[in-house]
Amino acid sequence: MPRRIRIQFPDARYHVINRGNFRQPVFATAGAAAAFERTLAQAVERYRWRTHAYVVLSNHFHLAIQTPEPNLAEGMHWLLTTFCSRHNRFRGRHGHLFQGRYKALLIQDETHLRNVVDSIHLNPVRAQLVGAAAVGTYRPSSLWWLLQANCPAWLATPCDIDPASRCEILVRLTKVVELGNADERMCRGAYSTGWAIGTAGWRKALAKEYALTNLCPGLELDELKQMKRDVWQRELDAALAAAGKDLNDAQCDLKGAAWKITLARRLRETANAPYSWIADALHMGAPSSVRAYLASTSV
């Protein structure tokens, strides 16, 4: 399968996740987790990210970040390679530290971002590392900083909130835990799967804008089929305009007209349109006929 495209644009929001290679406990010690936090702080300052939340568990981490500039890929490359180099050098090791590519799920808006932030902060509870009442005591987490009197400037969380507000945060998270799977924020994988977090309409529009018809498993099947047809139709319209033709010409001309074959080849090469769709759109007979026309005129 082709790699999913990294969608980048100014002020994009992401839920970023990565795991240790073979799920190894990269952050098994407090020192390793703290080293990652320091490297993350450097990446945030270097690439001017806004970090809304993070948590570091034994073999993976979660980030909720916003990129004022479209530089997620550049920043994540620096973060992961720098931490890997430091980690391996300290332990006298070599080789990959993280498994494959990191996941970066786009987040639609502030409402969905708040849910992702809560979900990230609740990871230690889902992993049964702490109980609901002690969620704020889990150290390698932005929640821990949020509950302190002061926190680092590189965190975008509102750390100047008053003590009463800090209590409200804990009360809210505790209630989410009590609801269990009735609240998506407590469902394992609810905000960690697919390719984007938001409404179906927003995901569809975003995928169409970036032509991700084959790279978005989070879309419903009907959405995906319609998006593919939209891509084929746009390519057909452009090809007809370039040839000075229209659909009436396609209906009236011979099934194997040379210009139709030229358009069919373009639709196959640039939009991967199926033979059946091309046959119907250009009135070229059966799908097997389109295939034969292209084969007979191939160079």
N, C-alpha and C positions, 0 to 999 in steps of 0.2 A: 504494500500500500504506500501511496505517496505521503510524505510528511505533511502534517497540517501546517498551513501558513500562519505565521505570527502576525496577527492584526495589530498594527501600531498606529496611533494617532494622538495628537495632543490631548492631555488630561484623560486618557483612557484609564479605567480602573480594572484591576486584575486580582484574582485569587490564584496565587502561585503555590505550587506544591512540588516537592521533590523528595525522593527516598534514597537511602543508602543502597549501594550496589549489593544485590542479592539480599536486600532488606537488613544489611548489617547494621549494628548499633553504632552509627557514626557519632552520636551524641550521648554515649553511655555515661560519660562523666560530666560533672558540673563544669569542669575546666573546658571541655570541648564545646559545650553549649555556650559558655561565656565567650569563647573565642569566635564562635559563629556570630554572636550578637555584636561583637566589636567589628567584625568584617562587614556585617550588614549595615551598621552605622556608617562605616566608611563609604559603602556603595551608595547609600541614601544621600549622603552629602556630596559625593562625587557626581552623581547623575541627577541631583535635585529632585528626587522622588518624595512623595508624601506617603509615609508609612502609617496606615490606619490601624493595623493589628499584626501581630506575629505570635507564633508559639513554636517552640522547639521541643520535639519529643525524642525518644531514644534513637529512632532510625529514620525520622523524616521531619520536615518543617512545613509550616503554612505561613504565607504572607498575604496581607491585603494592602496593595500599594496602588498609588496613582502616579502617572507619569506626565508631568507638565509638558515634557518634550517626548516625541515618539522614539524612546530609546530603551525599551524593555529588554530587547535581545542583547544589546550592547552591555547594559548594566548587569543582567543576569550572567552573561559570560564572564564578566570581571568578577562578580561575587563568587561564583562557583569555582572558577579556576584559581582564584586567589586563596579562598579557604582551603581547597584541596591541596594546593602547594604547601601552605603553612601547616596543615594537619599532617601531611605525609612527612614533611621535613622534621617536624617535632618528634614523630614516632619512628623515623628512619625507614619509611615505607615508600613504595612506588605503586603506580596504577590508579585506576578509576576509583573515585570515592562514592559518586552518586550513580544511580541506575538510569541509563538512557537520557532522554530529554525531560526537562522539567515541564509540568503542566501549567498552563496559564489560561484560566477561564476568565473571559471578559465579564464585567459586571455592568448592568444597565444604568443604575442610578443610585442616589443616596439611600433610598429605601432598601433596595437589595443589598447595598454595601453594608448597612447596619446589621442586616441578618447574617451576612458573611462574617462580619466582625464578631458577633455573638457566637456563631458556630465555631470560629477559630478559638475563641477564649474558652469554649466548653470542651475542646478536644481532650484535655487531661481528665475530665470527668468521664467522657465516653471511653477513654482508654483505661479507666479505673485506677488512675494514678493518684487521684484525690477524690474526696467526696464532694457533694454539691456545696456543703457549708464551707469547705476549705478551698474552693476553686481560686480564690484570690491569693492563696499562699503559694501557688505553683510558680517557681521563680523564673525560668526562662520563657517569659511571656510578657506581652505589652500590658496585659491586665494587671500584672503585679506592679508595673510602673504606674499605671493609671490610679492605683489605690494609694500611692505614696504622696507625700506632701509636694515633692518635686520630681520631675522626670526629665530625661534628656531632650534637648531641643530637636533632635532628629526624628522624634516621634510626633505624628500629627494629632495624636489624641489630646483632648482638652484637659491637660494636666493641672490647670489652675482651678478646677472645680472645688467646691467646698466639701467638707466632710459628709454633710447630709446627702449630697449627690453621689458620693462614693458608696454610701450605704444603699442608695437606690439602685445602683448598678448591680450590686451583689444580690439584692432582693429580686430584681428582674431575672437574673441568670438562674437563681435558685428556683423560681417559678417555672422557668423553661424546663429545667431538669425534672421537676415534678410532673410536667405534662408528658414527658417521655417522647415516644414516637408520634404523639399527637401534634407535636411541634417540629417542623422540618429542621430547625436548628439543632435538634438532638438526634436526628436520623443520620446514621453513618453513611456518608457518601452523598447526602442530599445536595450539598453545595460544592462537591468535589468531583463530579462526573460531568460528561458532556464537553462542550466547548465554550458555552456562554451561560450566564446566569441572568435571567430576565424573562419577560413575557414572550409568548410564542410569536406575536407580531413583530416585536423588536428583533428577536433572533432571526426571523425570516428576512426582514429588511436589511439587517446587517450582513447576513450571508449573501444576499443578492448584490449588495453594494460591492462586496469583495469577491464575488463570483466563487463562493465556496461550495458549490453544489455537490462536490464529491468528498468534502472534508469535514462535514458537520454531522456526526452521528447523533447529536442531541436534537436534531430536527425530527418532527413527525414525518412518517413516510409520505403522506399526501402532500405536505409542504415541500418535501424534497423533490417529488415528481413534478410538481407545478413549477418550482424554481428551475429545474432542468429544462422544461419546455419553454420557459421564458428566455433562457439563454439561447436555445436553438432558434427561437423566433426572432430575437434581436439580431442574431448573426444572419439569418435569412433576409431580414429586412435590409440590412446593410449590404448584403451581396446583391440583392435585386436592384437596389439603388445604384450601386457601382456599375452594374451591367446595363442600366437603363431599361430595366424590365419591371413588370409587376405580376401579380398573381393571375390576372386575366391572360397575360401572355403565356404563363405556365399551363393554364387550362386549355388554351387553344393550340399550342405548338405540339410538335411530335414528342412522344414520350422520351425518345433518345436524342433530342436536340442537343447540339454541341454545347450550347450555353447552359443548359440544364445540367449536363454532366460536369461542367466546370463548377457550377454552384454546389452540386452534390459533393464534389471532392472537397471544396472549401468547408462545407458544413461538417464533413467527417473529420477533417484535419484540425480545424480551429475550435469546434464546439463539441466534437465527439457525438454528433447527433446519430441516432440509430437509423438503419436503412429503412425501417418501416415508416418512421416519421418523415424522412426525406421523400419517400415514394408518395405519401399522401400530400405533403405540402407542395411538391412540384409536379404532381400528376404524372409520375413516371412509371405507373403500373405496379407490379408486385415488388416487394423488397429484394427478391432474388434478381429482378431485372436491374435495379440500381447497382447491386453488387457486380453484375455482369458488365454493365456499362463502364463502371470504374476500372474493372480488371482489364477490359479490352483496350482502354485508352491509357493505361498506366505506362510510364516511361521505363 
